[in-house]
Amino acid sequence: MIPFSPSGEQFEISCGDQKATIVEIGGGVRTYEVGGRPVLDPYPVDQICGGAHGTPLIPWPNRLDHGSFRFEGEKFQLPLTEPEQNNAIHGFLRWVPWSADVHEPDAVTMSARVAPRPGYPFSLDVSVAYRLGDEGLEVTTEIMNRGDRTCPVGHGQHPYLSAGGGLIDDCLLQHPGTVRILTGDRQLPAGRERVSGTPFDFGEPQRIEGAEIDFAFTDLVRDEAGRAWTRLEGPDGKTASIWLDESYPLVELYTGHTLAPDLARRGLGTEPMTCAPDAFNNGEGLIRLEPGGRTTATWGATLEA
């Protein structure tokens, strides 16, 4: 047993041949496997979480231009947590301890609080419930405005689908996005295009090979249950999949090509998002949460033979 882990206490859950590990620091999912085959690309217990692997992104996912925004006529400025791009990225909760409010053999619910601070003088209670069952891993995020004023909120999470060993270049990808949000040099929104007929059209399974993807997709194709699926079939013939419910209108896909060498292209970032990049400024998908109001969204992961 490792006496100290950079990701804090490890909360293990299991159901049949499924196993998952949820972590204290960041409240994310570090591992999820079925029958010993990883569904979500893991990171080692003795290493700092790299590439936001598995972490909730609250109270905004993706990037915020220059860390600044206006809300209800007031201007706010946040720290630049992506200084090389002059952006604020992925919210506040990636490096703080979360609490396990409930820990059962097959489920754990993690909670954290966003306290008022310069640049975001709002207060949120956050919970992320992880449960294993017959359909795989299910993850439900709930956010409550515990303050006395309306606040801007968006959220997402940052799991990586596993190639099952090796690189994603050898995998077949199918994703539900029909519209790609274009980005400029600082990876902020710069227009849209329909993916049909472009290299980003993965409506039918296509080999990834050397493709470099780091874009949000929207206008998602959904099944009869309202779920939008991203599927990554590995060389072993097994398919790691993530689905999003209708509360997530966007998915960010990231081939991990800019990660450290030990992580690069070993998993496909498949990020459920309630709002677009820079939503605090462009308003796309932004949630205006009234005092005492709540918002919830659910995604899940599974291994398809």
Secondary structure, 3 states (H helix, E strand, C coil): CCCCCCCCCEEEEEECCEEEEEECECCCEEEEEECCEEEECCCCCCCCCCCCCCCEEECCCCEEECCEEEECCEEEECCCCEHHHCEEECECCCCCECEEEEEECCEEEEEEEECCECCECCCEEEEEEEEEECCEEEEEEEEEECCCCCEEECCEECCEEECCCCCHHHCEEECCEEEEEEECCCCCEEEEEECCCCCCCCCCCEECCCCCCEEEEEEECCCCCCCEEEEEECCCCCEEEEEECCCCCEEEEECCCCCCCCCCCCEEEEEEECCCCCHHHHCCCCEEECCCCEEEEEEEEEEEC
